[in-house]
Amino acid sequence: MNTLIVKIGGNPKDDIKAVFDNPKENGQPNTNTLYLKDAKELYEILSPQRMELLLYLANNSKEQNTINGLAKKLKRRQEAISRDTIVLERHQLVKKTKEKQKVFVKSMYGTLNLKLAFGQ
């Protein structure tokens, strides 16, 4: 499974240039990077409840997890899990697939690294 790097205040143009200039030193295979403007945006995406959901999905990646099943396992309302998966899917942290009336949710990453960039 891939690793997601979350950068707060980072500059994607600088990172892309660094990789092109020196791919061996700056390239990170099997990673994707999510750039956020500020900590508020990070909290919106990774609230404690969403972190719990991501952690559960990453630790149970071989299971077929439905929204309803996740709600029962995490002792949360189905509507709350559904809202959380919409936010997480928008940021490509989870993938949802629908089969008949069941919606399955899968984590896109096994590892999540947070990096703070200041003054950029």
C-alpha positions in Angstrom: 0.0 0.0 0.0 1.2 3.5 -0.7 2.2 6.2 1.7 0.5 9.6 1.8 2.5 12.7 2.8 0.4 15.6 4.0 2.2 19.0 3.9 0.8 22.0 5.6 2.1 25.2 4.0 4.3 23.4 1.5 4.8 24.5 -2.1 4.1 21.8 -4.8 6.1 23.7 -7.4 9.2 23.7 -5.3 8.8 20.0 -4.5 8.3 19.0 -8.2 11.4 21.1 -9.2 13.5 19.4 -6.5 12.4 15.9 -7.8 13.3 16.8 -11.4 16.6 18.3 -10.4 17.7 15.4 -8.2 15.3 12.4 -8.5 17.4 10.0 -6.4 17.6 12.3 -3.5 14.2 14.0 -3.6 12.0 11.3 -5.2 9.9 9.1 -2.9 8.6 6.1 -4.7 5.1 4.8 -3.8 4.1 8.1 -2.2 1.5 10.8 -2.9 1.5 14.2 -1.4 -1.5 16.2 -0.3 -0.9 20.0 0.1 -3.0 21.9 2.6 -3.1 25.7 3.2 -3.3 25.6 7.0 -3.9 23.6 10.1 -7.6 24.4 10.0 -7.9 22.6 6.7 -6.0 19.6 8.2 -8.4 19.5 11.1 -11.4 19.5 8.7 -10.0 16.5 6.9 -8.4 14.6 9.8 -10.7 15.2 12.8 -10.4 12.7 15.6 -13.4 10.7 14.2 -12.0 10.7 10.7 -8.6 9.6 12.0 -10.3 6.7 13.8 -12.1 5.8 10.6 -8.9 5.9 8.5 -7.0 3.9 11.2 -9.7 1.2 11.2 -9.7 1.0 7.4 -5.9 0.8 7.2 -5.8 -1.9 9.9 -8.6 -3.9 8.3 -7.8 -3.4 4.7 -8.5 -7.1 3.8 -12.1 -6.8 5.0 -14.9 -5.5 2.8 -16.1 -2.6 4.9 -19.5 -1.1 4.2 -20.7 2.2 5.6 -23.3 0.5 7.7 -20.8 -2.1 9.0 -18.3 0.7 9.8 -21.0 2.6 11.8 -21.7 -0.5 13.9 -18.0 -1.4 14.4 -17.0 2.2 15.3 -20.3 2.8 17.3 -21.2 5.9 15.3 -24.3 6.9 13.3 -24.4 5.7 9.7 -25.0 9.3 8.5 -21.8 10.5 10.3 -19.7 7.7 8.7 -21.2 8.6 5.3 -20.4 12.3 5.7 -16.8 11.5 6.8 -16.3 9.2 3.8 -17.5 11.9 1.5 -14.8 14.3 2.9 -12.1 11.7 2.9 -12.9 10.6 -0.7 -12.8 14.2 -1.9 -9.2 14.3 -0.7 -8.5 10.8 -2.1 -7.8 9.2 1.2 -10.5 6.6 0.8 -12.2 5.0 -2.2 -15.9 4.1 -2.2 -17.5 1.6 -4.5 -21.2 0.7 -4.8 -22.6 -2.7 -5.3 -26.4 -2.8 -5.5 -27.4 -1.0 -2.3 -24.2 -1.5 -0.4 -21.4 1.1 -0.3 -17.9 -0.3 0.3 -15.1 1.9 1.7 -11.4 1.2 1.3 -8.4 3.2 2.5 -6.1 4.4 -0.3 -3.0 4.4 2.0 -1.4 2.2 4.6 0.7 5.0 6.0 0.0 8.7 6.6 3.0 11.0 7.2 2.4 14.6 8.3 5.1 17.2 7.5 4.8 20.9 8.5 6.4 23.5 6.2 6.9 26.9 7.8 7.5 30.2 6.0 6.6 29.1 2.5 
